[in-house]
Amino acid sequence: MQIRITIAAALMLMLMSVSVTAQFRTIELAHEVPLTEFVVPVSQNGTLNFRGCADCQSYSSRLTPNTLYVINKQEVSLQEFRKQVTGVGDRSKYYLTVVQHLETNTVTKVSIKL
């Protein structure tokens, strides 16, 4: 009797795990971008152009008023972001993370640690 209960429980766990794993879908993609390959955005409703390296594919995504700009884990305005990033001396030492929403081709977040 004990063996039947154990087998039944194991089968139930296997069936539940199969149905759960089929539900995942990627909706956002994070890109690591060298600051040397990043053009600082001018307006909230513009386009952001970037690439992961000098020989890598170039990406172009729309910015929206909902795009978040983050410096050192603190949210800042686009104007403050522009000021801080354009003031960096040696751009080759820094990388940004650009989070792109795949379905809408919009940038949801741009972050950097200075």
N, CA, C and O atoms as CSV, one atom per row, in Angstrom:
chain,resi,resn,atom,element,x,y,z
A,1,MET,N,N,0.826,-1.196,0.000
A,1,MET,CA,C,0.000,0.000,0.000
A,1,MET,C,C,0.867,1.256,0.000
A,1,MET,O,O,0.579,2.216,-0.715
A,2,GLN,N,N,1.939,1.244,0.811
A,2,GLN,CA,C,2.845,2.381,0.910
A,2,GLN,C,C,3.497,2.674,-0.447
A,2,GLN,O,O,3.666,3.837,-0.814
A,3,ILE,N,N,3.860,1.628,-1.190
A,3,ILE,CA,C,4.513,1.800,-2.487
A,3,ILE,C,C,3.547,2.441,-3.485
A,3,ILE,O,O,3.970,3.289,-4.270
A,4,ARG,N,N,2.277,2.069,-3.482
A,4,ARG,CA,C,1.287,2.646,-4.403
A,4,ARG,C,C,1.110,4.147,-4.156
A,4,ARG,O,O,1.000,4.923,-5.106
A,5,ILE,N,N,1.082,4.548,-2.907
A,5,ILE,CA,C,0.925,5.970,-2.572
A,5,ILE,C,C,2.159,6.748,-3.037
A,5,ILE,O,O,2.032,7.846,-3.578
A,6,THR,N,N,3.335,6.189,-2.831
A,6,THR,CA,C,4.572,6.840,-3.248
A,6,THR,C,C,4.624,6.989,-4.762
A,6,THR,O,O,5.001,8.048,-5.263
A,7,ILE,N,N,4.253,5.951,-5.495
A,7,ILE,CA,C,4.250,6.007,-6.959
A,7,ILE,C,C,3.218,7.017,-7.451
A,7,ILE,O,O,3.498,7.781,-8.375
A,8,ALA,N,N,2.049,7.032,-6.857
A,8,ALA,CA,C,0.998,7.984,-7.248
A,8,ALA,C,C,1.453,9.427,-7.000
A,8,ALA,O,O,1.218,10.302,-7.834
A,9,ALA,N,N,2.090,9.673,-5.878
A,9,ALA,CA,C,2.579,11.013,-5.561
A,9,ALA,C,C,3.674,11.434,-6.539
A,9,ALA,O,O,3.698,12.583,-6.980
A,10,ALA,N,N,4.567,10.529,-6.879
A,10,ALA,CA,C,5.640,10.837,-7.827
A,10,ALA,C,C,5.072,11.158,-9.204
A,10,ALA,O,O,5.540,12.089,-9.860
A,11,LEU,N,N,4.079,10.408,-9.651
A,11,LEU,CA,C,3.446,10.677,-10.944
A,11,LEU,C,C,2.745,12.036,-10.955
A,11,LEU,O,O,2.826,12.765,-11.944
A,12,MET,N,N,2.069,12.376,-9.881
A,12,MET,CA,C,1.396,13.673,-9.802
A,12,MET,C,C,2.410,14.816,-9.872
A,12,MET,O,O,2.171,15.808,-10.561
A,13,LEU,N,N,3.526,14.692,-9.175
A,13,LEU,CA,C,4.562,15.727,-9.208
A,13,LEU,C,C,5.147,15.870,-10.613
A,13,LEU,O,O,5.397,16.988,-11.064
A,14,MET,N,N,5.366,14.761,-11.303
A,14,MET,CA,C,5.900,14.826,-12.661
A,14,MET,C,C,4.927,15.523,-13.601
A,14,MET,O,O,5.346,16.343,-14.418
A,15,LEU,N,N,3.663,15.221,-13.503
A,15,LEU,CA,C,2.656,15.844,-14.372
A,15,LEU,C,C,2.542,17.341,-14.100
A,15,LEU,O,O,2.401,18.129,-15.035
A,16,MET,N,N,2.602,17.740,-12.835
A,16,MET,CA,C,2.510,19.162,-12.487
A,16,MET,C,C,3.730,19.922,-12.998
A,16,MET,O,O,3.584,21.047,-13.476
A,17,SER,N,N,4.923,19.347,-12.914
A,17,SER,CA,C,6.129,20.050,-13.353
A,17,SER,C,C,6.157,20.226,-14.868
A,17,SER,O,O,6.679,21.232,-15.349
A,18,VAL,N,N,5.619,19.294,-15.625
A,18,VAL,CA,C,5.573,19.407,-17.081
A,18,VAL,C,C,4.664,20.551,-17.498
A,18,VAL,O,O,5.019,21.311,-18.399
A,19,SER,N,N,3.523,20.695,-16.880
A,19,SER,CA,C,2.593,21.752,-17.271
A,19,SER,C,C,3.097,23.143,-16.885
A,19,SER,O,O,2.757,24.115,-17.560
A,20,VAL,N,N,3.878,23.267,-15.844
A,20,VAL,CA,C,4.368,24.566,-15.396
A,20,VAL,C,C,5.499,25.071,-16.286
A,20,VAL,O,O,5.544,26.265,-16.583
A,21,THR,N,N,6.399,24.217,-16.716
A,21,THR,CA,C,7.554,24.656,-17.487
A,21,THR,C,C,7.196,25.153,-18.879
A,21,THR,O,O,7.991,25.883,-19.471
A,22,ALA,N,N,6.072,24.806,-19.416
A,22,ALA,CA,C,5.690,25.224,-20.763
A,22,ALA,C,C,5.098,26.625,-20.799
A,22,ALA,O,O,4.708,27.079,-21.875
A,23,GLN,N,N,5.011,27.330,-19.678
A,23,GLN,CA,C,4.322,28.605,-19.596
A,23,GLN,C,C,5.231,29.832,-19.732
A,23,GLN,O,O,4.713,30.946,-19.802
A,24,PHE,N,N,6.555,29.683,-19.773
A,24,PHE,CA,C,7.461,30.828,-19.782
A,24,PHE,C,C,7.592,31.439,-21.168
A,24,PHE,O,O,7.574,30.737,-22.179
A,25,ARG,N,N,7.725,32.769,-21.195
A,25,ARG,CA,C,7.868,33.509,-22.444
A,25,ARG,C,C,8.740,34.734,-22.174
A,25,ARG,O,O,8.513,35.446,-21.197
A,26,THR,N,N,9.714,34.983,-23.009
A,26,THR,CA,C,10.590,36.134,-22.834
A,26,THR,C,C,9.899,37.375,-23.366
A,26,THR,O,O,9.463,37.406,-24.516
A,27,ILE,N,N,9.798,38.414,-22.516
A,27,ILE,CA,C,9.163,39.658,-22.961
A,27,ILE,C,C,10.131,40.829,-22.954
A,27,ILE,O,O,9.898,41.831,-23.629
A,28,GLU,N,N,11.226,40.710,-22.189
A,28,GLU,CA,C,12.235,41.764,-22.156
A,28,GLU,C,C,13.614,41.141,-22.327
A,28,GLU,O,O,13.872,40.017,-21.895
A,29,LEU,N,N,14.489,41.904,-22.969
A,29,LEU,CA,C,15.842,41.450,-23.195
A,29,LEU,C,C,16.801,42.530,-22.711
A,29,LEU,O,O,16.662,43.696,-23.080
A,30,ALA,N,N,17.767,42.149,-21.892
A,30,ALA,CA,C,18.754,43.103,-21.375
A,30,ALA,C,C,20.015,43.014,-22.219
A,30,ALA,O,O,20.523,41.924,-22.483
A,31,HIS,N,N,20.517,44.169,-22.641
A,31,HIS,CA,C,21.736,44.253,-23.440
A,31,HIS,C,C,22.820,44.927,-22.602
A,31,HIS,O,O,22.577,45.963,-21.983
A,32,GLU,N,N,24.007,44.342,-22.584
A,32,GLU,CA,C,25.151,44.998,-21.955
A,32,GLU,C,C,25.848,45.787,-23.064
A,32,GLU,O,O,26.281,45.224,-24.069
A,33,VAL,N,N,25.947,47.100,-22.857
A,33,VAL,CA,C,26.420,47.986,-23.918
A,33,VAL,C,C,27.608,48.810,-23.422
A,33,VAL,O,O,27.497,49.503,-22.411
A,34,PRO,N,N,28.743,48.742,-24.119
A,34,PRO,CA,C,29.860,49.610,-23.734
A,34,PRO,C,C,29.467,51.074,-23.947
A,34,PRO,O,O,28.789,51.403,-24.919
A,35,LEU,N,N,29.882,51.918,-23.064
A,35,LEU,CA,C,29.537,53.335,-23.183
A,35,LEU,C,C,30.081,53.921,-24.483
A,35,LEU,O,O,29.537,54.897,-25.001
A,36,THR,N,N,31.149,53.329,-25.011
A,36,THR,CA,C,31.719,53.793,-26.279
A,36,THR,C,C,30.788,53.513,-27.459
A,36,THR,O,O,30.928,54.140,-28.509
A,37,GLU,N,N,29.838,52.581,-27.307
A,37,GLU,CA,C,28.924,52.208,-28.385
A,37,GLU,C,C,27.498,52.688,-28.105
A,37,GLU,O,O,26.538,52.132,-28.638
A,38,PHE,N,N,27.365,53.700,-27.286
A,38,PHE,CA,C,26.058,54.186,-26.852
A,38,PHE,C,C,25.929,55.661,-27.189
A,38,PHE,O,O,26.808,56.461,-26.868
A,39,VAL,N,N,24.828,56.014,-27.837
A,39,VAL,CA,C,24.526,57.409,-28.138
A,39,VAL,C,C,23.516,57.883,-27.107
A,39,VAL,O,O,22.413,57.343,-27.020
A,40,VAL,N,N,23.886,58.887,-26.326
A,40,VAL,CA,C,23.020,59.383,-25.246
A,40,VAL,C,C,21.757,59.994,-25.853
A,40,VAL,O,O,21.851,60.850,-26.732
A,41,PRO,N,N,20.578,59.568,-25.397
A,41,PRO,CA,C,19.329,60.086,-25.963
A,41,PRO,C,C,19.136,61.577,-25.684
A,41,PRO,O,O,19.586,62.106,-24.668
A,42,VAL,N,N,18.453,62.233,-26.621
A,42,VAL,CA,C,18.209,63.664,-26.502
A,42,VAL,C,C,16.827,63.942,-25.942
A,42,VAL,O,O,16.653,64.860,-25.140
A,43,SER,N,N,15.828,63.145,-26.365
A,43,SER,CA,C,14.458,63.398,-25.905
A,43,SER,C,C,13.807,62.110,-25.427
A,43,SER,O,O,14.257,61.011,-25.748
A,44,GLN,N,N,12.751,62.265,-24.662
A,44,GLN,CA,C,12.025,61.112,-24.105
A,44,GLN,C,C,11.283,60.311,-25.167
A,44,GLN,O,O,11.009,59.129,-24.959
A,45,ASN,N,N,10.960,60.913,-26.276
A,45,ASN,CA,C,10.190,60.228,-27.319
A,45,ASN,C,C,11.023,59.916,-28.547
A,45,ASN,O,O,10.485,59.751,-29.642
A,46,GLY,N,N,12.329,59.833,-28.372
A,46,GLY,CA,C,13.214,59.575,-29.496
A,46,GLY,C,C,13.490,58.101,-29.685
A,46,GLY,O,O,12.741,57.234,-29.237
A,47,THR,N,N,14.589,57.853,-30.362
A,47,THR,CA,C,15.034,56.491,-30.631
A,47,THR,C,C,16.403,56.299,-29.994
A,47,THR,O,O,17.238,57.203,-30.022
A,48,LEU,N,N,16.631,55.144,-29.432
A,48,LEU,CA,C,17.908,54.818,-28.819
A,48,LEU,C,C,18.629,53.831,-29.728
A,48,LEU,O,O,18.098,52.766,-30.044
A,49,ASN,N,N,19.839,54.187,-30.146
A,49,ASN,CA,C,20.660,53.322,-30.984
A,49,ASN,C,C,21.840,52.834,-30.155
A,49,ASN,O,O,22.500,53.623,-29.479
A,50,PHE,N,N,22.104,51.526,-30.209
A,50,PHE,CA,C,23.191,50.955,-29.415
A,50,PHE,C,C,23.623,49.633,-30.016
A,50,PHE,O,O,22.912,49.046,-30.832
A,51,ARG,N,N,24.801,49.166,-29.603
A,51,ARG,CA,C,25.283,47.843,-29.986
A,51,ARG,C,C,26.234,47.331,-28.917
A,51,ARG,O,O,26.841,48.115,-28.186
A,52,GLY,N,N,26.360,46.027,-28.830
A,52,GLY,CA,C,27.151,45.405,-27.774
A,52,GLY,C,C,28.653,45.511,-27.951
A,52,GLY,O,O,29.399,45.376,-26.981
A,53,CYS,N,N,29.116,45.753,-29.186
A,53,CYS,CA,C,30.545,45.932,-29.467
A,53,CYS,C,C,30.679,46.595,-30.825
A,53,CYS,O,O,29.693,46.762,-31.543
A,54,ALA,N,N,31.902,46.973,-31.175
A,54,ALA,CA,C,32.111,47.683,-32.440
A,54,ALA,C,C,31.693,46.852,-33.655
A,54,ALA,O,O,31.239,47.411,-34.653
A,55,ASP,N,N,31.839,45.538,-33.586
A,55,ASP,CA,C,31.492,44.665,-34.716
A,55,ASP,C,C,30.138,43.987,-34.556
A,55,ASP,O,O,29.756,43.179,-35.402
A,56,CYS,N,N,29.404,44.298,-33.490
A,56,CYS,CA,C,28.125,43.642,-33.210
A,56,CYS,C,C,26.974,44.296,-33.972
A,56,CYS,O,O,27.097,45.397,-34.509
A,57,GLN,N,N,25.862,43.583,-33.998
A,57,GLN,CA,C,24.640,44.088,-34.624
A,57,GLN,C,C,24.166,45.346,-33.904
A,57,GLN,O,O,24.231,45.431,-32.678
A,58,SER,N,N,23.698,46.303,-34.662
A,58,SER,CA,C,23.167,47.538,-34.089
A,58,SER,C,C,21.679,47.365,-33.805
A,58,SER,O,O,20.958,46.743,-34.586
A,59,TYR,N,N,21.228,47.916,-32.690
A,59,TYR,CA,C,19.817,47.870,-32.303
A,59,TYR,C,C,19.259,49.289,-32.274
A,59,TYR,O,O,19.969,50.252,-31.984
A,60,SER,N,N,17.999,49.387,-32.574
A,60,SER,CA,C,17.305,50.667,-32.510
A,60,SER,C,C,15.949,50.419,-31.864
A,60,SER,O,O,15.151,49.626,-32.364
A,61,SER,N,N,15.692,51.099,-30.752
A,61,SER,CA,C,14.422,50.940,-30.031
A,61,SER,C,C,13.884,52.303,-29.645
A,61,SER,O,O,14.637,53.261,-29.469
A,62,ARG,N,N,12.574,52.372,-29.515
A,62,ARG,CA,C,11.921,53.627,-29.156
A,62,ARG,C,C,12.026,53.896,-27.661
A,62,ARG,O,O,11.945,52.985,-26.838
A,63,LEU,N,N,12.206,55.160,-27.335
A,63,LEU,CA,C,12.124,55.617,-25.955
A,63,LEU,C,C,10.709,56.139,-25.723
A,63,LEU,O,O,10.051,56.606,-26.653
A,64,THR,N,N,10.253,56.059,-24.492
A,64,THR,CA,C,8.940,56.595,-24.138
A,64,THR,C,C,9.089,57.420,-22.856
A,64,THR,O,O,10.120,57.347,-22.188
A,65,PRO,N,N,8.073,58.198,-22.517
A,65,PRO,CA,C,8.125,58.912,-21.233
A,65,PRO,C,C,8.215,57.962,-20.031
A,65,PRO,O,O,8.572,58.388,-18.933
A,66,ASN,N,N,7.894,56.680,-20.232
A,66,ASN,CA,C,7.960,55.686,-19.145
A,66,ASN,C,C,9.330,55.021,-19.021
A,66,ASN,O,O,9.547,54.236,-18.098
A,67,THR,N,N,10.248,55.317,-19.922
A,67,THR,CA,C,11.594,54.749,-19.845
A,67,THR,C,C,12.278,55.239,-18.565
A,67,THR,O,O,12.277,56.434,-18.269
A,68,LEU,N,N,12.853,54.316,-17.822
A,68,LEU,CA,C,13.554,54.653,-16.578
A,68,LEU,C,C,15.040,54.837,-16.862
A,68,LEU,O,O,15.639,54.082,-17.628
A,69,TYR,N,N,15.624,55.855,-16.231
A,69,TYR,CA,C,17.059,56.114,-16.321
A,69,TYR,C,C,17.625,55.974,-14.918
A,69,TYR,O,O,17.155,56.619,-13.981
A,70,VAL,N,N,18.642,55.125,-14.778
A,70,VAL,CA,C,19.162,54.790,-13.451
A,70,VAL,C,C,20.683,54.960,-13.441
A,70,VAL,O,O,21.387,54.460,-14.318
A,71,ILE,N,N,21.165,55.674,-12.430
A,71,ILE,CA,C,22.604,55.818,-12.206
A,71,ILE,C,C,22.891,55.361,-10.782
A,71,ILE,O,O,22.305,55.866,-9.824
A,72,ASN,N,N,23.801,54.399,-10.657
A,72,ASN,CA,C,24.172,53.857,-9.337
A,72,ASN,C,C,22.953,53.423,-8.534
A,72,ASN,O,O,22.845,53.714,-7.343
A,73,LYS,N,N,22.039,52.726,-9.196
A,73,LYS,CA,C,20.822,52.169,-8.590
A,73,LYS,C,C,19.819,53.228,-8.137
A,73,LYS,O,O,18.912,52.929,-7.359
A,74,GLN,N,N,19.974,54.456,-8.615
A,74,GLN,CA,C,19.044,55.532,-8.249
A,74,GLN,C,C,18.412,56.086,-9.522
A,74,GLN,O,O,19.112,56.459,-10.464
A,75,GLU,N,N,17.091,56.135,-9.539
A,75,GLU,CA,C,16.382,56.659,-10.698
A,75,GLU,C,C,16.609,58.163,-10.820
A,75,GLU,O,O,16.511,58.902,-9.840
A,76,VAL,N,N,16.917,58.602,-12.051
A,76,VAL,CA,C,17.170,60.017,-12.319
A,76,VAL,C,C,16.377,60.431,-13.559
A,76,VAL,O,O,15.862,59.589,-14.295
A,77,SER,N,N,16.291,61.733,-13.773
A,77,SER,CA,C,15.618,62.242,-14.973
A,77,SER,C,C,16.526,62.035,-16.186
A,77,SER,O,O,17.722,61.781,-16.044
A,78,LEU,N,N,15.947,62.147,-17.366
A,78,LEU,CA,C,16.734,62.043,-18.586
A,78,LEU,C,C,17.806,63.134,-18.628
A,78,LEU,O,O,18.936,62.881,-19.045
A,79,GLN,N,N,17.455,64.333,-18.201
A,79,GLN,CA,C,18.416,65.437,-18.209
A,79,GLN,C,C,19.609,65.139,-17.296
A,79,GLN,O,O,20.753,65.388,-17.676
A,80,GLU,N,N,19.354,64.613,-16.105
A,80,GLU,CA,C,20.439,64.262,-15.177
A,80,GLU,C,C,21.265,63.103,-15.738
A,80,GLU,O,O,22.490,63.087,-15.617
A,81,PHE,N,N,20.591,62.146,-16.344
A,81,PHE,CA,C,21.285,61.015,-16.960
A,81,PHE,C,C,22.234,61.513,-18.045
A,81,PHE,O,O,23.394,61.104,-18.100
A,82,ARG,N,N,21.737,62.398,-18.907
A,82,ARG,CA,C,22.568,62.973,-19.976
A,82,ARG,C,C,23.782,63.702,-19.390
A,82,ARG,O,O,24.905,63.536,-19.866
A,83,LYS,N,N,23.547,64.492,-18.374
A,83,LYS,CA,C,24.619,65.277,-17.753
A,83,LYS,C,C,25.711,64.363,-17.194
A,83,LYS,O,O,26.898,64.590,-17.428
A,84,GLN,N,N,25.302,63.328,-16.454
A,84,GLN,CA,C,26.263,62.420,-15.826
A,84,GLN,C,C,27.028,61.594,-16.872
A,84,GLN,O,O,28.248,61.451,-16.781
A,85,VAL,N,N,26.316,61.060,-17.851
A,85,VAL,CA,C,26.935,60.158,-18.824
A,85,VAL,C,C,27.833,60.926,-19.798
A,85,VAL,O,O,28.908,60.443,-20.153
A,86,THR,N,N,27.414,62.090,-20.225
A,86,THR,CA,C,28.267,62.857,-21.140
A,86,THR,C,C,29.494,63.414,-20.438
A,86,THR,O,O,30.465,63.774,-21.104
A,87,GLY,N,N,29.479,63.494,-19.128
A,87,GLY,CA,C,30.618,63.986,-18.370
A,87,GLY,C,C,31.661,62.931,-18.043
A,87,GLY,O,O,32.675,63.246,-17.420
A,88,VAL,N,N,31.437,61.697,-18.444
A,88,VAL,CA,C,32.388,60.619,-18.159
A,88,VAL,C,C,33.647,60.828,-18.985
A,88,VAL,O,O,33.583,61.069,-20.191
A,89,GLY,N,N,34.796,60.732,-18.318
A,89,GLY,CA,C,36.069,60.951,-18.994
A,89,GLY,C,C,36.471,59.801,-19.908
A,89,GLY,O,O,36.506,59.979,-21.125
A,90,ASP,N,N,36.771,58.638,-19.367
A,90,ASP,CA,C,37.210,57.484,-20.145
A,90,ASP,C,C,36.019,56.549,-20.360
A,90,ASP,O,O,35.729,55.693,-19.524
A,91,ARG,N,N,35.339,56.722,-21.484
A,91,ARG,CA,C,34.123,55.956,-21.774
A,91,ARG,C,C,34.382,54.461,-21.931
A,91,ARG,O,O,33.450,53.666,-21.808
A,92,SER,N,N,35.606,54.064,-22.196
A,92,SER,CA,C,35.902,52.643,-22.419
A,92,SER,C,C,35.830,51.816,-21.133
A,92,SER,O,O,35.827,50.587,-21.198
A,93,LYS,N,N,35.771,52.456,-19.983
A,93,LYS,CA,C,35.737,51.744,-18.703
A,93,LYS,C,C,34.327,51.424,-18.217
A,93,LYS,O,O,34.166,50.722,-17.219
A,94,TYR,N,N,33.305,51.926,-18.907
A,94,TYR,CA,C,31.936,51.812,-18.398
A,94,TYR,C,C,31.018,51.060,-19.355
A,94,TYR,O,O,31.173,51.110,-20.575
A,95,TYR,N,N,30.054,50.359,-18.754
A,95,TYR,CA,C,29.040,49.624,-19.504
A,95,TYR,C,C,27.664,50.011,-18.974
A,95,TYR,O,O,27.491,50.286,-17.787
A,96,LEU,N,N,26.695,50.025,-19.876
A,96,LEU,CA,C,25.305,50.280,-19.511
A,96,LEU,C,C,24.507,48.999,-19.673
A,96,LEU,O,O,24.934,48.070,-20.359
A,97,THR,N,N,23.366,48.958,-19.045
A,97,THR,CA,C,22.396,47.907,-19.300
A,97,THR,C,C,21.177,48.569,-19.920
A,97,THR,O,O,20.576,49.470,-19.336
A,98,VAL,N,N,20.825,48.110,-21.110
A,98,VAL,CA,C,19.648,48.615,-21.811
A,98,VAL,C,C,18.630,47.479,-21.838
A,98,VAL,O,O,18.901,46.408,-22.381
A,99,VAL,N,N,17.454,47.718,-21.246
A,99,VAL,CA,C,16.398,46.705,-21.206
A,99,VAL,C,C,15.375,47.054,-22.273
A,99,VAL,O,O,14.786,48.135,-22.270
A,100,GLN,N,N,15.180,46.108,-23.187
A,100,GLN,CA,C,14.316,46.302,-24.345
A,100,GLN,C,C,13.092,45.401,-24.233
A,100,GLN,O,O,13.221,44.193,-24.039
A,101,HIS,N,N,11.896,45.996,-24.357
A,101,HIS,CA,C,10.649,45.221,-24.384
A,101,HIS,C,C,10.491,44.702,-25.802
A,101,HIS,O,O,10.404,45.490,-26.744
A,102,LEU,N,N,10.452,43.382,-25.966
A,102,LEU,CA,C,10.495,42.782,-27.289
A,102,LEU,C,C,9.205,42.964,-28.098
A,102,LEU,O,O,9.266,43.153,-29.313
A,103,GLU,N,N,8.064,42.910,-27.457
A,103,GLU,CA,C,6.800,43.006,-28.191
A,103,GLU,C,C,6.539,44.415,-28.720
A,103,GLU,O,O,5.976,44.571,-29.803
A,104,THR,N,N,6.940,45.435,-27.973
A,104,THR,CA,C,6.682,46.817,-28.384
A,104,THR,C,C,7.915,47.508,-28.948
A,104,THR,O,O,7.826,48.639,-29.426
A,105,ASN,N,N,9.064,46.840,-28.897
A,105,ASN,CA,C,10.350,47.406,-29.328
A,105,ASN,C,C,10.600,48.763,-28.679
A,105,ASN,O,O,10.999,49.721,-29.342
A,106,THR,N,N,10.360,48.827,-27.374
A,106,THR,CA,C,10.631,50.046,-26.613
A,106,THR,C,C,11.678,49.757,-25.549
A,106,THR,O,O,11.852,48.618,-25.116
A,107,VAL,N,N,12.364,50.803,-25.143
A,107,VAL,CA,C,13.349,50.687,-24.061
A,107,VAL,C,C,12.612,50.975,-22.754
A,107,VAL,O,O,11.997,52.028,-22.594
A,108,THR,N,N,12.685,50.028,-21.828
A,108,THR,CA,C,12.009,50.208,-20.543
A,108,THR,C,C,12.947,50.778,-19.483
A,108,THR,O,O,12.505,51.426,-18.533
A,109,LYS,N,N,14.271,50.526,-19.659
A,109,LYS,CA,C,15.208,50.984,-18.629
A,109,LYS,C,C,16.615,51.084,-19.205
A,109,LYS,O,O,17.042,50.234,-19.987
A,110,VAL,N,N,17.329,52.132,-18.806
A,110,VAL,CA,C,18.751,52.295,-19.134
A,110,VAL,C,C,19.458,52.555,-17.813
A,110,VAL,O,O,19.101,53.489,-17.094
A,111,SER,N,N,20.455,51.742,-17.484
A,111,SER,CA,C,21.128,51.919,-16.205
A,111,SER,C,C,22.646,51.823,-16.374
A,111,SER,O,O,23.161,51.165,-17.277
A,112,ILE,N,N,23.335,52.512,-15.459
A,112,ILE,CA,C,24.796,52.510,-15.464
A,112,ILE,C,C,25.294,52.691,-14.033
A,112,ILE,O,O,24.642,53.331,-13.207
A,113,LYS,N,N,26.446,52.120,-13.761
A,113,LYS,CA,C,27.101,52.329,-12.466
A,113,LYS,C,C,28.375,53.120,-12.735
A,113,LYS,O,O,29.289,52.645,-13.409
A,114,LEU,N,N,28.418,54.331,-12.197
A,114,LEU,CA,C,29.585,55.214,-12.411
A,114,LEU,C,C,30.496,55.213,-11.201
A,114,LEU,O,O,31.522,55.894,-11.199
